Amino acid sequence: MAKNNSDRKYYQIILDWFQEQLATGALKKGDRLPSERELAQRLQVSRVPVREAMLILEHTGIIASSPKGSFVVCSSGRDTHRRELIDYTNVEAVDILHQVANFYVGTKQSHDYGTGEVYTSVEVHLIKYIADHPGVTVTALAMAHGKTKSAISQKLKKLENAGLFRREISPENERVHHLYITEKGLVLDRNHREYDDIHFEDTMAFIREQFSSEEISIAFQLLERWIEVRRQVQERRRLEEEKQKRLKKNTTS
């Protein structure tokens, strides 16, 4: 089976097979699954992707493992979201958000997106933001990414030297620079978007098996709103810190 699907990740082949078994009724709630070795032999793959697929299925609540083996505990993928709602604490919620952030943009590993040059995930997403917000300032860029102007400026230095964006002085204030994507930056941005679209498909395809389009839309809308609120909170804290510094300076002078 793997030989006929060489362009796809092996664990996805196993997940597809499992969904097919559920859809046709070949596997039902309460059924015991074949062993890793048996599945590997049946699907003509190694045991490594089988183990990876089993972990995904267990994590999403479709199967459960015990000393006696693995069993189907959910008759269809979309039943998983009907489990009892969890009342997450602030600590638990922020831990999940940190895990997501670290998983997708925390890596410092660079990648060639087809331009012959390597960039990190953080760098290409900065270019994407500039492309999506022509004329953005460094201050606005820093606020959008929850970083200081100094930290963002350090990251922008490499991108500017590479010719990925250009600056234009504001006619109202010569100290303010507006950032615009260059032709070279547009090529990188386009390649990066195509890369993310392809490599994120495995994850999204599986999520679509578990949740409806409406539920997925609500989840991402919530994340977008969370980001907006977080930016506002950080800005309020920054202004409060500056106020406290001024008050302290005035009392000591």
Secondary structure by P-SEA (a helix, b strand, c coil): cccccccccaaaaaaaaaaaaaaacccccccccccaaaaaaaacccaaaaaaaaaaaaaacccccccccccccccccccccccccccccaaaaaaaaaaaaaacccccccccccccccccaaaaaaaaaaaacccccaaaaaaaacccaaaaaaaaaaaaaacccccccccccccbbbbbbcaaaaaaaaaaaaaaaaaaaaaaaaaaacccaaaaaaaaaaaaaaaaaaaaaaaaaaaaaaaaaaaaaaaac
